[in-house]
Amino acid sequence: MRAKGTLVWAALAAAIAVPLALAATSELIAYRGPVYVIAAFAGMVALGLTLVQPLLIAGILPGVALPRGRRAHLWIGAVLLFAVLIHVGGLWITSPPDMLDALTFTSPTPFSPFGVVAMWAIFAVALLAAFRRRLGMTPRRWRVVHLSLAVVIVIGGVAHAMLVEGTMETLTKAALCALVLAAAIKVIGARVWSTRAKSRA
């Protein structure tokens, strides 16, 4: 069991680290400034954390029990939010007109709207998580809203990443995106099914 757990953690680390390592060798960042490079890698880290989040909340990762996984889910969510802020802020510094076009959905690039929608969904989750008690959200309503926004984040984030022809190597990026989708489908699907089963009982 310990060997299996080590293998799972190693596979997860490789799924995130290998695309980052290959991106670091890309010729496309050779002429870029440090702010742009940091912003780009912050976006890649955010994509990797999107894979970790559903695994934590479902208690799938070996050695991370569900209560502990939920706490880690909150902390990783904060890191994910921070990574997105760095990504967007860095790109704004390097090219304000492009970011303004993206935020107003007037950018000609096909990947921009997916990234912007995913960003706002992440912000919405963070705000609702911080103020859900003041808003009087029941646990069931919170789960429904959270899962709905998670679907938007995953679909938007994966579409954004796949459509960007940038520093990430194509095959490892596609593999990471496929894992993000698979993890989200497994965990979100299981929770939706569980919620429906409880409502029918």
C-alpha positions in Angstrom: 0.0 0.0 0.0 2.8 2.4 0.8 4.5 1.7 -2.6 1.2 2.3 -4.3 0.8 5.6 -2.5 4.3 6.7 -3.4 3.5 5.8 -7.0 0.3 7.9 -7.0 2.1 10.9 -5.5 5.0 10.5 -8.0 2.6 10.4 -10.9 0.8 13.5 -9.7 4.1 15.3 -9.2 5.3 14.3 -12.7 2.0 15.3 -14.3 2.5 18.8 -13.0 6.3 19.2 -13.0 7.1 17.8 -16.4 5.1 20.3 -18.4 6.6 23.1 -16.2 10.1 21.8 -16.8 9.6 21.5 -20.6 8.1 25.0 -20.7 11.2 26.3 -19.0 13.2 25.1 -22.0 11.0 26.7 -24.6 12.5 29.1 -27.0 9.5 31.3 -26.8 10.4 32.6 -23.3 14.1 33.3 -24.3 13.3 36.9 -25.3 10.6 37.6 -22.8 11.0 39.8 -19.7 10.9 38.4 -16.1 7.4 39.7 -15.4 6.0 37.9 -18.5 7.8 34.7 -17.6 6.5 34.8 -14.0 3.0 35.5 -15.2 3.1 32.6 -17.7 4.4 30.1 -15.2 1.8 31.3 -12.6 -0.9 30.3 -15.2 0.7 26.9 -15.6 0.9 26.4 -11.8 -2.8 27.3 -11.6 -3.6 24.6 -14.2 -1.6 22.1 -12.2 -3.4 23.0 -9.0 -6.7 22.5 -10.7 -5.8 18.9 -10.9 -5.0 18.7 -7.2 -8.2 20.3 -6.0 -10.7 17.6 -6.8 -8.4 14.9 -5.6 -8.1 16.5 -2.2 -11.8 17.2 -1.7 -12.6 13.6 -2.6 -10.0 12.1 -0.3 -8.4 10.2 -3.2 -4.8 11.1 -2.5 -3.0 8.4 -0.4 -2.2 9.5 3.1 -4.6 12.5 3.1 -7.7 11.7 5.0 -10.9 13.5 4.1 -11.0 16.1 6.9 -7.3 16.9 6.3 -7.9 16.9 2.5 -10.7 19.5 2.9 -8.4 21.8 4.9 -5.7 21.3 2.2 -8.4 22.0 -0.4 -9.0 25.4 1.2 -5.3 26.3 1.3 -4.6 25.1 -2.2 -7.6 27.1 -3.3 -6.0 30.2 -1.9 -2.7 29.4 -3.7 -4.7 28.9 -6.9 -6.3 32.3 -6.5 -3.0 33.9 -5.9 -1.5 32.2 -8.9 -4.3 33.5 -11.1 -3.8 37.0 -9.7 -0.1 36.9 -10.6 -0.9 35.5 -14.0 -3.4 38.2 -14.8 -1.5 41.0 -13.1 1.8 40.1 -14.8 0.1 40.0 -18.3 -1.6 43.4 -17.5 1.8 44.9 -16.7 3.4 43.6 -19.9 0.5 44.4 -22.2 -2.4 46.4 -20.8 -4.3 46.8 -24.1 -4.3 43.0 -24.7 -5.6 42.4 -21.2 -8.2 45.1 -21.5 -9.4 43.4 -24.7 -9.5 40.1 -22.9 -11.4 41.4 -19.9 -14.0 43.1 -22.1 -14.3 40.0 -24.3 -13.2 41.9 -27.4 -9.9 40.1 -27.9 -9.4 38.4 -31.3 -7.6 35.5 -29.6 -9.9 32.5 -29.2 -8.3 31.5 -25.8 -9.0 34.8 -24.0 -12.8 34.4 -23.2 -12.3 30.9 -21.7 -9.5 32.2 -19.4 -11.5 35.3 -18.4 -14.6 33.2 -17.6 -12.6 30.7 -15.6 -10.9 33.6 -13.7 -14.2 35.2 -12.7 -15.5 31.7 -11.6 -12.4 31.3 -9.3 -13.0 34.8 -7.9 -16.6 33.9 -7.3 -15.7 30.7 -5.4 -13.2 32.5 -3.3 -15.7 35.3 -2.3 -18.5 32.8 -1.6 -16.2 30.7 0.5 -15.3 33.7 2.5 -18.8 35.0 3.0 -21.1 32.0 2.7 -22.0 32.1 6.4 -23.0 35.8 6.2 -24.9 35.0 3.1 -26.8 32.2 4.9 -25.8 29.5 2.4 -26.8 26.1 3.6 -24.2 23.3 3.0 -26.3 21.8 0.2 -26.7 25.1 -1.6 -22.9 25.7 -1.2 -22.1 22.3 -2.7 -24.4 23.0 -5.7 -22.9 26.5 -6.3 -19.4 25.3 -5.7 -19.7 22.3 -8.1 -21.3 24.5 -10.7 -18.5 27.0 -10.6 -15.9 24.2 -10.5 -17.3 22.9 -13.8 -16.9 26.4 -15.3 -13.3 26.7 -13.9 -12.2 23.3 -15.3 -13.8 23.7 -18.7 -12.7 27.3 -19.1 -9.2 26.6 -17.7 -8.6 23.6 -19.9 -9.9 25.3 -23.1 -7.8 28.3 -22.3 -4.7 26.3 -21.9 -5.2 24.1 -25.0 -5.9 27.0 -27.2 -2.9 29.0 -26.2 0.0 28.3 -28.4 2.7 29.3 -26.0 5.6 28.0 -23.9 4.0 24.7 -22.8 4.9 21.6 -24.8 1.9 20.3 -26.6 1.8 16.6 -25.6 2.5 17.1 -21.9 0.0 20.1 -21.8 -2.6 17.9 -23.4 -1.9 15.1 -20.9 -2.2 17.5 -18.0 -5.5 18.9 -19.3 -6.9 15.4 -19.9 -6.0 14.5 -16.3 -7.7 17.7 -15.0 -10.9 16.8 -16.9 -10.8 13.2 -15.8 -10.4 14.1 -12.1 -13.1 16.7 -12.3 -15.5 14.4 -14.1 -14.9 11.6 -11.6 -15.2 13.7 -8.5 -18.0 16.1 -9.6 -20.0 13.3 -11.2 -19.8 11.2 -8.0 -20.9 14.2 -5.9 -23.8 15.0 -8.2 -24.9 11.4 -8.2 -24.7 11.2 -4.4 -26.7 14.4 -4.0 -29.5 13.1 -6.3 -29.5 9.8 -4.4 -29.9 11.5 -1.1 -32.7 13.7 -2.4 -34.6 10.7 -3.7 -34.2 8.8 -0.4 
